[in-house]
Amino acid sequence: MDPVIGKDDEKKVISEAGRLTGRNAETLSSQAQLQKTVVRSDPPAILVTPNPAPPVQVTDSGAAVGRMPVPAPTPPADPRDVTGLIAELGLTEDDMAEPTALVPPERLREVAEALKARGFMLMDSVGLDYLTYTQPRPKRFAVLHNIYHPRDHRRLFLRVWLDDGEALDSLYPVWKSANYLEREVYDLMGVDFIGHPDMRKVLTPDDLEGHPLRKDFPLGETPTLFRDGRFLDPAAFRAGVTGQQSGLTGYRGELRRGRGEDRLPPVMPEGGPK
């Protein structure tokens, strides 16, 4: 049974309720307001710390166990690299500072036509004599063709080894620029080009015997006769160019000093140089 509440007990309950609603009403109100403020505030930021990567363990044999290392980024390919082109043409790359391919003499024109079909052009042709070279070479002479692509700026040198007196196919049927380039190699080095339309000298006099850029060409200073009758004496030429003496050659250094404009270039005396 429920206990019987008398009048005195009822007064105590009412008094306690009044006390709570009166004196402690302010405290309860403050706590309620604080609860509302806490509810309305933004939640605190949560800092997430990444788990450190476990260390890589290496066994006695050198094999890595655990996390695999991140591979280094691959550098971009050089757009001017011609290594793939050399392999595509079936050629061997020469160990040189510039990209150079070794071309057999019988394949030179074939390779040139393949390069022209890919947009390459002939820039230069030079001859080299390795007669006195310190390191052994396959043959004494070499002809080097400088091939260039004007759009993607790729450059490739074609090296052909030749024996003394061995002729080489002309690249004039492929590139017309080979005309004077091959004539110069013929004049200075003595390499004959098969299929060239005008294989004759281009620099030295017609009566000059030998080829000046060969290693066995006799060294020395000899007067040079030009087709217009003018001659050049080496010692006088050096003196005239340096300004030590005036009026000795057709290329007088005194002209750069404002003197000698009224003088004519000397001509070869009768009977040749004295």
PyMOL commands that set and color helices and strands:
alter all, ss='L'
color gray80, all
select helices_A, chain A and resi 7-22+25-40+83-88+105-117+178-189+234-242+253-257
alter helices_A, ss='H'
color red, helices_A
select strands_A, chain A and resi 57-58+64-65+92-94+100-102+121-129+141-148+155-162+168-169+193-194+224-225+231-232
alter strands_A, ss='S'
color yellow, strands_A
deselect
rebuild
show_as cartoon
